Amino acid sequence: MSTFQVKDGTSIAYKDWGKGQPILFSHGWPLAGDAWAPQMLFFGSQGYRVIAHDRRGHGLSDQTWDGNNMDQYADDLAELIEALDLRDVVLVGHSTGGGEIVHYVGRHGTGRVAKMVLVGAVPPLMLKTEANPEGTPLEVFDGIRKGTAGDRSQFFKDLSMPFYGFNKEGAKVNEGLRENFWRLGMMGGIKGEYDCVHEFSEVDYTEDLKKIDKPTLVIHGDADQIVPIAAAGLKTAKIVKGAELKVYPGAPHGLAETETDKFNADVLAFIRG
């Protein structure tokens, strides 16, 4: 992997393959850019330049004590996009990565952006509040923090089950996916992963979503147990002007890995459309 140093000295790891219109993939928590490996191969083979980075505190990027917040994530992304001189870029974000690319637009605009794809993404707001009754209670996120701080190795193994919907009755468990989820999670730093829970759960991205003025595809599984669709994809599709919504029946949070062929085909058609 290549590395790039942002203004505060933090080293961000990334892969940059192929030639053509760039597609940048932003990963979910607690993973890393390699979560997008099937997409990197597929879209690179379709004639696109594909980029996937490891968010600070995750994967092979520096494990910083400070700066593990969405403002900094978005600014890191802006520096990377400028350093690689990406123009007409398609931004694809899963889960927390969806928050990252949306907040990038909120802070840096869409001048370099062609289209956006939000997959099981956390915007507009995951946390349950009076104004957001469909959200997830704070106690759930406190539990995630407790699991991360106390025994993240076992916690990540357990989390992989609902992440991919393997805890559903009759589901065929893919142990390889579970082990890779655990591997990528354990590559990251515990402090960055702990801090990031607040960023994906309590940050309100509504104003960022309103600033999106590029074609946007929202993909969400209606059986997503991690980022329930009612508080996320369904709302985002209404807030982003002209957004296209694709609901995957019975699909889990990690649908890009469980329904890879369908997901890749839908995204390819959207980019080419």
C-alpha positions as CSV (number, residue, x, y, z in Angstrom):
1,M,0.0,0.0,0.0
2,S,1.0,3.6,-0.5
3,T,1.0,6.2,2.2
4,F,0.3,9.9,2.3
5,Q,1.0,12.3,5.1
6,V,-1.7,14.8,5.9
7,K,-1.0,18.3,7.4
8,D,-0.9,17.1,11.1
9,G,1.7,14.5,10.2
10,T,-0.6,11.5,10.2
11,S,0.2,8.8,7.6
12,I,-2.9,7.6,5.7
13,A,-2.5,4.3,3.9
14,Y,-4.3,3.8,0.6
15,K,-4.4,1.7,-2.6
16,D,-4.6,3.4,-6.0
17,W,-5.0,1.0,-8.9
18,G,-5.8,1.3,-12.6
19,K,-6.6,4.2,-14.9
20,G,-9.8,5.9,-16.0
21,Q,-12.5,7.8,-14.1
22,P,-11.7,7.5,-10.4
23,I,-13.9,5.7,-7.9
24,L,-13.0,6.2,-4.3
25,F,-14.2,3.8,-1.7
26,S,-14.7,4.7,2.0
27,H,-15.0,1.8,4.4
28,G,-17.2,1.1,7.5
29,W,-16.3,0.7,11.1
30,P,-14.2,-1.0,12.4
31,L,-12.8,-2.1,9.1
32,A,-10.3,-0.9,6.5
33,G,-10.0,-0.2,2.8
34,D,-9.5,-3.9,2.1
35,A,-13.2,-4.4,2.9
36,W,-13.7,-3.2,-0.6
37,A,-11.4,-5.8,-2.2
38,P,-14.1,-7.3,-4.4
39,Q,-15.1,-3.9,-5.7
40,M,-11.6,-2.8,-6.3
41,L,-10.9,-5.8,-8.5
42,F,-14.3,-5.5,-10.3
43,F,-14.3,-1.8,-11.1
44,G,-10.6,-1.8,-11.8
45,S,-11.2,-4.5,-14.4
46,Q,-14.0,-2.4,-15.9
47,G,-11.6,0.4,-16.8
48,Y,-11.9,2.6,-13.7
49,R,-9.2,4.0,-11.5
50,V,-10.0,2.6,-8.0
51,I,-8.8,4.1,-4.7
52,A,-9.5,2.8,-1.2
53,H,-7.9,4.3,1.9
54,D,-7.7,3.3,5.6
55,R,-9.3,6.0,7.8
56,R,-6.9,7.3,10.5
57,G,-6.9,4.9,13.4
58,H,-7.9,2.0,11.1
59,G,-6.2,-0.6,9.0
60,L,-2.6,0.4,8.2
61,S,-2.9,4.1,8.8
62,D,-1.4,5.8,11.8
63,Q,-3.1,5.1,15.1
64,T,-3.6,8.6,16.4
65,W,-4.6,9.5,19.9
66,D,-6.3,12.7,18.9
67,G,-8.2,13.7,15.8
68,N,-10.5,10.7,15.6
69,N,-13.5,12.7,14.6
70,M,-15.6,13.2,11.5
71,D,-14.3,16.7,10.8
72,Q,-10.8,15.3,10.7
73,Y,-11.8,12.3,8.7
74,A,-13.4,14.5,6.0
75,D,-10.4,16.8,5.9
76,D,-8.0,13.8,5.6
77,L,-10.1,12.7,2.7
78,A,-10.0,16.1,1.1
79,E,-6.2,16.2,1.3
80,L,-5.9,12.7,-0.2
81,I,-8.3,13.7,-3.1
82,E,-6.3,16.8,-3.8
83,A,-2.9,15.0,-3.5
84,L,-4.0,12.4,-6.0
85,D,-5.7,15.2,-8.1
86,L,-8.9,13.2,-8.4
87,R,-11.4,14.9,-10.6
88,D,-14.9,13.7,-11.7
89,V,-14.6,11.2,-8.9
90,V,-17.3,8.8,-7.8
91,L,-17.4,8.6,-4.0
92,V,-18.7,5.3,-2.6
93,G,-19.2,5.1,1.2
94,H,-20.4,2.2,3.4
95,S,-21.8,2.8,6.9
96,T,-19.3,5.2,8.7
97,G,-17.7,5.7,5.3
98,G,-21.0,7.1,4.0
99,G,-20.8,9.7,6.8
100,E,-17.3,10.5,5.8
101,I,-18.0,11.2,2.1
102,V,-21.2,13.1,3.0
103,H,-19.3,15.2,5.5
104,Y,-16.5,15.7,3.0
105,V,-19.1,17.4,0.7
106,G,-20.4,19.4,3.6
107,R,-17.0,20.8,4.4
108,H,-15.3,20.9,0.9
109,G,-18.1,20.9,-1.7
110,T,-18.7,18.9,-4.8
111,G,-16.2,20.5,-7.2
112,R,-14.3,17.3,-7.7
113,V,-17.2,15.0,-7.4
114,A,-19.2,13.4,-10.2
115,K,-21.6,11.0,-8.4
116,M,-22.1,9.5,-4.9
117,V,-23.1,6.1,-3.7
118,L,-24.2,5.6,-0.1
119,V,-24.4,2.0,1.1
120,G,-25.9,1.1,4.4
121,A,-24.7,4.5,5.4
122,V,-25.2,6.2,8.8
123,P,-26.6,9.6,7.7
124,P,-28.6,11.4,8.5
125,L,-28.5,10.4,12.2
126,M,-28.3,7.0,13.9
127,L,-29.0,8.1,17.4
128,K,-32.6,7.9,18.7
129,T,-33.9,11.4,19.8
130,E,-37.2,13.0,20.1
131,A,-36.8,14.3,16.6
132,N,-35.5,11.0,15.3
133,P,-37.6,8.3,17.0
134,E,-36.6,5.7,14.4
135,G,-33.0,5.9,15.6
136,T,-31.0,3.5,17.8
137,P,-30.9,4.2,21.6
138,L,-27.7,5.6,23.1
139,E,-27.4,2.5,25.3
140,V,-26.7,0.4,22.2
141,F,-23.7,2.6,21.3
142,D,-22.5,2.6,24.9
143,G,-22.5,-1.2,24.6
144,I,-20.4,-1.0,21.4
145,R,-17.9,1.2,23.3
146,K,-17.8,-1.2,26.2
147,G,-17.2,-4.1,23.9
148,T,-14.5,-2.3,22.0
149,A,-12.7,-1.2,25.2
150,G,-13.0,-4.4,27.2
151,D,-12.5,-7.3,24.7
152,R,-12.7,-6.1,21.2
153,S,-11.3,-9.3,19.8
154,Q,-14.3,-11.3,21.0
155,F,-16.7,-8.4,20.4
156,F,-15.7,-8.1,16.7
157,K,-16.2,-11.9,16.3
158,D,-19.6,-11.6,17.8
159,L,-20.5,-8.4,15.8
160,S,-19.7,-10.2,12.5
161,M,-22.9,-12.3,12.9
162,P,-25.5,-9.5,12.7
163,F,-23.2,-7.5,10.4
164,Y,-23.7,-10.1,7.7
165,G,-27.1,-11.3,8.8
166,F,-25.6,-14.7,9.7
167,N,-27.7,-14.7,12.9
168,K,-31.0,-15.0,11.0
169,E,-32.8,-18.3,11.1
170,G,-31.7,-20.5,8.2
171,A,-28.8,-18.3,7.2
172,K,-25.7,-20.0,5.8
173,V,-22.7,-18.7,7.8
174,N,-19.6,-17.7,5.8
175,E,-16.7,-18.2,8.2
176,G,-14.3,-16.6,5.8
177,L,-16.2,-13.3,5.8
178,R,-16.4,-13.4,9.6
179,E,-12.6,-14.1,10.0
180,N,-11.8,-11.3,7.6
181,F,-14.1,-8.9,9.4
182,W,-12.2,-9.8,12.6
183,R,-8.8,-9.4,10.9
184,L,-9.5,-6.0,9.5
185,G,-11.0,-4.8,12.8
186,M,-8.0,-6.0,14.8
187,M,-5.6,-4.2,12.5
188,G,-6.9,-0.8,13.7
189,G,-6.1,1.0,16.9
190,I,-8.4,0.6,19.9
191,K,-8.4,4.4,20.6
192,G,-9.4,5.4,17.1
193,E,-12.0,2.7,17.0
194,Y,-13.4,3.7,20.4
195,D,-13.6,7.4,19.5
196,C,-15.2,6.6,16.1
197,V,-18.3,5.1,17.8
198,H,-19.4,8.7,18.7
199,E,-18.8,9.9,15.1
200,F,-21.0,7.3,13.4
201,S,-23.7,7.4,16.1
202,E,-24.2,10.9,17.3
203,V,-23.1,13.2,14.5
204,D,-26.0,14.7,12.6
205,Y,-25.3,14.8,8.8
206,T,-28.6,16.4,7.7
207,E,-27.1,19.7,6.6
208,D,-24.3,17.8,4.8
209,L,-26.9,15.8,2.9
210,K,-28.7,19.0,1.8
211,K,-25.4,20.2,0.2
212,I,-25.2,17.2,-2.2
213,D,-25.9,18.5,-5.7
214,K,-24.6,15.5,-7.7
215,P,-26.4,12.3,-8.7
216,T,-26.7,10.0,-5.7
217,L,-27.5,6.4,-5.3
218,V,-28.7,5.1,-1.9
219,I,-28.5,1.4,-1.4
220,H,-29.7,-0.2,1.8
221,G,-30.8,-3.6,3.0
222,D,-34.2,-3.8,4.6
223,A,-32.8,-6.4,7.1
224,D,-29.8,-4.2,8.1
225,Q,-29.4,-4.9,11.9
226,I,-26.5,-2.4,12.3
227,V,-27.8,0.7,10.6
228,P,-31.6,0.2,10.4
229,I,-33.0,1.5,7.1
230,A,-35.9,3.5,8.6
231,A,-33.5,6.0,10.3
232,A,-30.9,6.0,7.5
233,G,-31.4,5.1,3.8
234,L,-35.1,5.9,3.7
235,K,-34.5,9.4,5.2
236,T,-31.4,10.1,3.2
237,A,-33.1,9.4,-0.1
238,K,-35.7,12.0,0.8
239,I,-33.2,14.7,1.9
240,V,-30.8,14.4,-1.0
241,K,-32.4,16.1,-4.0
242,G,-33.1,13.6,-6.8
243,A,-31.5,10.7,-5.0
244,E,-32.2,7.2,-6.3
245,L,-33.1,4.6,-3.7
246,K,-32.5,0.8,-4.1
247,V,-33.7,-1.4,-1.2
248,Y,-32.3,-4.9,-1.1
249,P,-34.9,-7.2,0.3
250,G,-33.6,-9.3,3.2
251,A,-30.1,-7.9,2.8
252,P,-27.8,-7.2,5.8
253,H,-25.5,-4.4,6.6
254,G,-22.5,-6.0,4.8
255,L,-24.4,-6.5,1.6
256,A,-21.5,-5.4,-0.7
257,E,-19.8,-8.6,0.4
258,T,-22.9,-10.9,0.7
259,E,-24.6,-9.8,-2.5
260,T,-21.4,-8.7,-4.4
261,D,-22.6,-9.4,-7.9
262,K,-25.9,-7.5,-7.6
263,F,-24.2,-4.6,-5.8
264,N,-21.4,-4.3,-8.3
265,A,-23.9,-4.4,-11.2
266,D,-26.2,-1.8,-9.7
267,V,-23.3,0.6,-9.0
268,L,-21.8,0.1,-12.4
269,A,-25.1,0.9,-14.1
270,F,-25.5,4.0,-12.0
271,I,-22.0,5.2,-12.8
272,R,-22.4,4.6,-16.5
273,G,-26.0,6.0,-16.6
